[in-house]
């Protein structure tokens, strides 16, 4: 089955930059999305179409894409950014939605 | 304002049936598909499938094909997720979602917690 691969965890100190990578073959042709989820809350869209940021999302969140990899970058990490982060895309046909396994960001 | 309002939490026993709902407002129900996402306790997000309310065409993720039924009622702007025989492993939070235009992300319902005891 098709999968998006993310690291299970990333740790960073406040003020530093966190990068979360998501990898899969079809990411070279399919749009990627990033969601933030805090405990007990509904996921929040951070990035759409690889690099676009919805209104209301702080500029410290950015997305990039290169080949079969997409990256969520959080600059100047704050304690409030501690959460689970999920990438989401589709298979090469575009018909099957798929999520990455999620990355737990710990702010030290 | 687009809203997806899901039905309340459920506590059921293994083998029982269940149908949860997602009532939408603020747009034409038949203009966008509705999808369902599962999140088991302490686990990640899983895509279950979608329905196109205009003709009730459904597409299921292979992992959920034959395990659940997705349906919709255009007359009351509501989508459903249904189980004929629940299992303890169905215990999870279930979210309905709707796309925000074309590849602009999704709107999310508030979630329905389903708890199944064995």
Boltz contact constraints between the chains, C-beta under 6 A:
constraints:
  - contact:
      token1: [A, 31]
      token2: [B, 103]
      max_distance: 6.0
  - contact:
      token1: [A, 33]
      token2: [B, 105]
      max_distance: 6.0
  - contact:
      token1: [A, 42]
      token2: [B, 108]
      max_distance: 6.0
  - contact:
      token1: [A, 45]
      token2: [B, 105]
      max_distance: 6.0
  - contact:
      token1: [A, 48]
      token2: [B, 104]
      max_distance: 6.0
  - contact:
      token1: [A, 48]
      token2: [B, 105]
      max_distance: 6.0
  - contact:
      token1: [A, 49]
      token2: [B, 103]
      max_distance: 6.0
  - contact:
      token1: [A, 86]
      token2: [B, 45]
      max_distance: 6.0
  - contact:
      token1: [A, 97]
      token2: [B, 47]
      max_distance: 6.0
  - contact:
      token1: [A, 99]
      token2: [B, 45]
      max_distance: 6.0
  - contact:
      token1: [A, 101]
      token2: [B, 44]
      max_distance: 6.0
  - contact:
      token1: [A, 102]
      token2: [B, 44]
      max_distance: 6.0
